[in-house]
Structures are given as C-alpha cells and as structure tokens.
Amino acid sequence: MAVMEDWGDGDYGRTAELLAPVAERVVEACGVSEGQHVLDVGCGNGNAALAAARRGGRVTAVDPSPRLLAETGRRARRQGAEIELIESAAEAMEVPASSADVVMSVFAVIFSPEPREAVGRMVRARAAGGVVAITSWREEGAMAAAAAILRRAMPAPDGPPPRWDDPDWIAALFAEHGTRAEITEEELPVAATSAGDLLADLEANHPAWRAVRRATSAEEWDPLSADMLLALEAGNRDPDAFLIGSPYLLTLAR
Ligand SMILES: C[S@@+](CC[C@H](N)C(=O)[O-])C[C@H]1O[C@@H](n2cnc3c(N)ncnc32)[C@H](O)[C@@H]1O
C-alpha cells in the first residue's frame, strides 16, 4: 500500500473498533500473563497494548504515527495502565535485544516497506522462550476484494510486493531469522447496518480510503466506489443488515 502516508489521518478509532477482537485473540494466543514484558509493534490506538496491560503485562507500544501513539497513551491513562510509548517504524525500532516475552503486531508490521528488517528486529527483541505474533490479511473475502479495487487507484509498488497472505512466504521470512513459524487461518466477523454504511465509514475514516479519495477526481472515484459496494454486497451473509468474514493469518513464532 505505497500510497499510505499517514495512519493518523481520519478517525482511526472506527477501524480500531472493528479490529479489537483480533487484538484480544492475539494476546490470548500469546498467553500474556502478569509481569511479562510485552512489545506491541504498530500499536495504533492501543487495542492490543491495552489488552495485554489488562492481563498484567508490562507493555511497550511502538508506532510511527505520533497521533495514534498519543491516543494509546490517553486510552492507557483512562484505564489506569502505564504503557511505555516509542515513536518508530518496525524496521527502525531500537529496543534492547532479548527483552520482551511477547512481541506482537496486529495488522501493522505488514505495512512495513522493509519486512525482512522489521521481522528481524521483532525476532531480536524476543527473550528466550518468548513468542513473536503477527496477523496479516488473506487476499480472500469481501473486504479483501474491496481493498483490491481501492489498490487499482494506487501507484504500483516498487518491486514485488510482500506476500503477507502466503503462509509459505511468512514461514520463509521467519526461517531467515532462525525461527519456526506456526501459521493458522482465522476469521474476523465484520458487521454493519449495511454494506453502504460500512463503505461510507471507510471512505470517511480509514486512512487508505481517505488517501485514495483525495488523490482521485470524482470521475475516477465514483466507479471505484460503486465497484467496492458491489464487492462488499456480494459477500454479505446477513439479509437484514451486513455481515462478512475477513480471513486472516495468525503467525506465532517461538
Ligand atoms: C491497521 S492499523 C493496526 C493498528 C493496531 N495494531 C490495531 O490492531 O488496531 C496499522 C498500524 O500500523 C502502523 N504502521 C504503519 N507502518 C508501520 C511500520 N513500518 N512499522 C510499524 N507500524 C507501522 C500504523 O501507524 C498503524 O497504527
């Protein structure tokens, strides 16, 4: 997603609400427990960081967006949690080696322009006996179809894009860093009052949708938006409202 510049753009809180169940799932899968040091890479507004803190983890949250990092800090204060905040991209992250029992990234390190470096830094931060956890979208389902339509209006990436939807590619990436990855496919239910309401929400609040909309004329945007609506409606499982499943991969490397 080369066009994505500013994850602080728009009201990320709306997207975070949709993703919150995955943050809980990752924290549970990692078995975060009292006193463990947890590193949340690409924390956004703090979903996974806060879930880990609620389980007694000592949390460090990392994100390149100062606005989202500040929101993580505000939410932590409101919940009485102390979270260390570091402004950095994953590929530039400088945290002490072997310092974290859990190193996790919920739909975040997948946006790194340097996945090898980013994953290498995550693996280096993991303490002996610890775990690295990453979630990444599969290129399947109605939301992926809508995102693929959005990408038609984005500049092509330089070189081959990373294959975060491919378990073999992910396993090879971890193997390069001497770690074995266990990868399972899971599904995030996404519900809304209608496909149109979900799309309007994305167009108003999601930074990728906002960035493309800003960069295109109405003539270019309107057919894209119509195609995205059709793609979302095609996946709808709820005749009275809107419900789709968004498949994703959960990678755990120990
Ligand atoms: C879809 S949001 C997910 C946020 C959060 N983990 C959650 O589950 O709500 C993507 C996040 O990745 C962050 N991000 C973008 N590029 C990144 C990079 N190179 N390294 C680490 N995080 C990055 C963004 O700032 C944003 O917070």
The ligand as an SDF file (V2000), in Angstrom:
LIG
                    3D

 27 29  0  0  0  0  0  0  0  0999 V2000
   -4.4200   -1.2820   10.6530 C   0  0  0  0  0  0  0  0  0  0  0  0
   -3.5160   -0.3300   11.8080 S   0  0  0  0  0  0  0  0  0  0  0  0
   -3.4240   -1.5240   13.1700 C   0  0  0  0  0  0  0  0  0  0  0  0
   -3.1990   -0.8530   14.4960 C   0  0  0  0  0  0  0  0  0  0  0  0
   -3.3390   -1.7200   15.7180 C   0  0  0  0  0  0  0  0  0  0  0  0
   -2.3060   -2.7310   15.7810 N   0  0  0  0  0  0  0  0  0  0  0  0
   -4.7160   -2.3260   15.8310 C   0  0  0  0  0  0  0  0  0  0  0  0
   -4.8240   -3.5490   15.8240 O   0  0  0  0  0  0  0  0  0  0  0  0
   -5.6860   -1.5690   15.9140 O   0  0  0  0  0  0  0  0  0  0  0  0
   -1.8970   -0.2700   11.1530 C   0  0  0  0  0  0  0  0  0  0  0  0
   -0.8800    0.3610   12.0720 C   0  0  0  0  0  0  0  0  0  0  0  0
    0.4180    0.1020   11.5320 O   0  0  0  0  0  0  0  0  0  0  0  0
    1.2130    1.2180   11.7720 C   0  0  0  0  0  0  0  0  0  0  0  0
    2.3500    1.1680   10.8380 N   0  0  0  0  0  0  0  0  0  0  0  0
    2.4060    1.6290    9.5580 C   0  0  0  0  0  0  0  0  0  0  0  0
    3.6360    1.4210    9.0580 N   0  0  0  0  0  0  0  0  0  0  0  0
    4.3540    0.7970   10.0260 C   0  0  0  0  0  0  0  0  0  0  0  0
    5.7060    0.3250   10.1250 C   0  0  0  0  0  0  0  0  0  0  0  0
    6.5590    0.4720    9.0960 N   0  0  0  0  0  0  0  0  0  0  0  0
    6.1100   -0.2320   11.2690 N   0  0  0  0  0  0  0  0  0  0  0  0
    5.2480   -0.3710   12.3150 C   0  0  0  0  0  0  0  0  0  0  0  0
    3.9620    0.0450   12.2930 N   0  0  0  0  0  0  0  0  0  0  0  0
    3.5230    0.6260   11.1620 C   0  0  0  0  0  0  0  0  0  0  0  0
    0.2640    2.3930   11.5710 C   0  0  0  0  0  0  0  0  0  0  0  0
    0.7540    3.6040   12.1140 O   0  0  0  0  0  0  0  0  0  0  0  0
   -0.9900    1.8660   12.2410 C   0  0  0  0  0  0  0  0  0  0  0  0
   -1.0160    2.1930   13.5970 O   0  0  0  0  0  0  0  0  0  0  0  0
  1  2  1  0
  2  3  1  0
  2 10  1  0
  3  4  1  0
  4  5  1  0
  5  6  1  0
  5  7  1  0
  7  8  2  0
  7  9  1  0
 10 11  1  0
 11 12  1  0
 11 26  1  0
 12 13  1  0
 13 14  1  0
 13 24  1  0
 14 15  1  0
 14 23  1  0
 15 16  2  0
 16 17  1  0
 17 18  1  0
 17 23  2  0
 18 19  1  0
 18 20  2  0
 20 21  1  0
 21 22  2  0
 22 23  1  0
 24 25  1  0
 24 26  1  0
 26 27  1  0
M  CHG  2   2   1   9  -1
M  END
$$$$
